[in-house]
Amino acid sequence: MAVRLVGRRSYWPAYLIGAVVCILLDQALKLWTVQTFAEGEFRNFIPGVLSLGLVYNTGAAWSLFSGAALPLAALRLVVGAGLLVYLVRRPVPPLMGVALTLVASGALSNALDGWRLGKVVDTLSSHTFSFVTRLMGQGNFPIFNLADVWVVSGVLLIVLLSFRTKRSPSASASERGDHA
């Protein structure tokens, strides 16, 4: 029994390493983009699908909360740090740990931009997503960054994991017809 708990808890170093790797990847792409592109400049990366470029955002997606970079950075810092503390202190199933790590690292990387620059560096533009959002009458899809990809991927994984149902031993027995 103790081995099982220790085994489940032993994943937290991997979650922390994963968070550091995700943050470094996002920050490296942002640094390269700032050094390579003028603000507002974009170039095709995958023609018709994805472009790389540079814009700054002082708010959140779809320009929500524009001008609130520091309060948003504080909120992102609290969320990201809180999730990492949770992962260190509580055993979680591995896939849930990955999902929470993705959300935490995305939040922390964008928080780093907010504190350091007073705005978030956005680098990716999806022509495919924009096509879909324009069909829905919502204009172009927001320009985003890898941190946003981490957050959205983590949330989607959490949603998918929520559909997994755990069967209690008594429910499984009654389904098989093993009545006591």
N, C-alpha and C positions, 0 to 999 in steps of 0.2 A: 504494500500500500504506500509506504513512504517513498519507494523508488518511483512509483507512478507520479506522485506530486512533484518530486524533484525533477523528473524528466520533463514534465509540463512546464515547470518554472525555468528550466534551462534554456528555453527559447529566447528569453529577453535579451541576451547579448546579441543574438542575430537580429532582433528587431531594432536595437540601437545602431548596429552597424548598417543595417538596411536604410535606416533614416538618414544617417550621415552620407551614405552613397547617393541617395535620392536628392538630398540637399545639394551636394557637390555637383551632381549632374546638372541640376537646374541652374545653379549659380554659374557654372562654367558656360552653359549655353547663353545665359544672359550677358556675361562678361564678353564673350566672343561677339555677340550681336551688337552690343554697345560700341565695341571697337571696329566693327565691320560696316555697319549701316548708319545712315543719317536717319534722324527721327522721321517716321512716315514712309521710309523706303522699304519696299518688299521685293523679293526675288523668288521665282518659282523654285521649289525644292522638288516636289512631285507635281509636274504640270497638271493643272486642272483639279488637284486634290489639296495640296498643301504648299504654302509659301512661308519663307522665313523673312523676318524684318524686325523693325523696332518701333514700338509706341510705348508711351508711359501712361499709367493709369493711377489716378489718385483716389480711386474708389474700389468698387467691386465689379463683378460681371454686369454687362449692359449699362455701365456707368452709374450703377446704384451707389449712393453715398459718396458721390464725387467730392473731392476736397477733404475727405476724412481719412487720409492715409495713416496718420498716427493713431487715432482710436482703433482703426481696423487692424493696424499692426499689433496693438496691445491685445486685442481680442484674439487674433491669430496666434500670438505667443502663448496666451493662456490655454487655448484649445490644444495647440501642438504639444506644449510642455505637459499639460494635464494628461493627454493620451499616453505620452511616453512614461510618465510616472505610473499610470495605471498598468501599463504593460510590464513594468519592472516589478510592481507589487502584487499583481494578481495573475494567476495562471489562466491563460485563455487558449482555446483551440488554435492550432497553427494558422489556419486560413483567416480566422478572425484577427489574429495577431498581425498578419500581413496587411489586412485591410486597414486596421487602426494605425499601423506604421505608415502606410501610404498617406492617409489623411493627415497624420501628425507632421510628416516631412513636408508635405505641400504647404500646410499652414505655417510651419516654421520658416520655410524658404521665402515665402511671400512676406512674412513678418520681418525677416532680415532686410528685404528691399525697403519696406516701409520705414523702418528705423534708420537705415543707412542713407536712403535717397529721398525719403518723403513721398515716394511713389513706387509703384510696382512696374518692373520691366516686363512687357509682354512681347513675345517673339514669334508666335505661330498664328497663321491665318488659314482657316480651312474653307476652301471653295465649296467642298461637298456639303459641309454643315451649313454654310451660308445659303446654298441653294435650297436646302430644306427649310430653314427659318424664313427665307423670303417667300416660299410657297405658303407658309403659315401666316404671312402678313407681318412678320416681326423684324424685317430688315436683315442686315448681315449678322452672322454669328459673331460673337465677341472674339477679339484677338486674345490669345491666351498664352500660357507658358507651360513648361513641364510641371511646375508645382500644381497648376490647375489640373493637369492630367492626372497627377498622383491623387489629388483630392477626389476627383470625379471617379477614378478607378476604384479607390478605396470605398467610397460610398456605394457604388454599384455592387462591389463584392459583398458588402454588408447586407444590401438588399437581397442579393441572391442567396446568401447564407441564411437569411431569415425565412426563406421558403423551405429550408430543410427542417423536417419535423423529427423530433426525438420521440420514440415510442417508449412508454413506460413498460417495465417487465409485465405488469398485470394486463395492460392493454394487448401486448403481443400474445400472451397466453390465451386471453379470451378470443382473439381472432383465430387462433389455431384450434380452438375448441377444448383447451385444457382447463376445464373448470374444476375447482377444488371442492 
